[in-house]
Amino acid sequence: MKQERRSFDAAYKLQVMKMIQEQGLTMSQVYQELKSGKTAVAAISLRNRSFRSQHPADYTIANQFRAGWLPA
């Protein structure tokens, strides 16, 4: 039986980003604390790193949402 794919809202994505950036937690610590999947946290973190490498001068969580890198 195929498992339904979950989606995460902007508040969840923002929480993940803040935990990694501001609190300095690892991805492993984040998904364990949120009781989330490894893949979801890894995907959000990967998008963050990609945005940061392409837009180093414009790097903030708010700008990532505005640019559509962390969609709502």
C-alpha positions in Angstrom: 0.0 0.0 0.0 1.4 3.4 -1.0 2.0 5.8 1.8 0.6 9.3 1.4 3.1 12.1 1.0 3.2 14.7 3.7 3.6 18.4 3.2 4.9 20.9 5.6 3.7 24.5 6.0 5.8 27.6 6.2 5.8 27.7 10.0 7.3 24.2 10.2 10.0 25.1 7.6 10.8 28.3 9.4 11.1 26.4 12.7 13.5 23.9 11.2 15.7 26.7 9.7 15.8 28.6 13.0 16.7 25.4 14.9 19.6 24.8 12.6 20.8 28.3 12.1 20.1 30.1 15.4 20.3 27.2 17.9 23.1 25.4 16.1 21.4 22.0 16.2 22.3 19.2 13.8 19.7 17.8 11.4 19.6 14.7 13.5 18.8 16.6 16.6 16.1 18.6 14.8 14.2 15.6 13.4 14.4 13.8 16.7 13.1 16.8 18.6 10.3 17.5 16.1 9.6 13.7 15.7 9.8 14.3 12.0 11.4 12.3 9.1 15.1 12.6 8.2 14.3 13.3 4.6 12.0 16.3 5.3 14.6 18.0 7.5 17.3 17.2 5.1 15.4 18.7 2.1 14.7 22.0 4.0 18.3 22.2 5.0 19.6 21.5 1.5 17.4 24.2 0.0 18.8 26.6 2.6 22.4 25.8 1.7 21.7 26.1 -2.0 20.1 29.5 -1.5 23.0 30.7 0.7 25.6 29.6 -1.9 23.7 31.3 -4.8 22.8 34.5 -2.8 25.4 35.1 -0.2 24.8 38.9 0.2 21.0 38.4 0.4 21.0 35.5 2.8 18.2 35.6 5.4 15.3 33.3 6.1 12.8 36.0 5.1 14.5 36.5 1.8 14.4 32.8 1.1 10.6 32.9 1.5 10.3 35.9 -0.7 12.4 34.3 -3.4 10.3 31.2 -3.3 13.1 28.9 -2.0 11.1 28.0 1.1 7.5 28.0 -0.3 4.6 28.5 2.1 
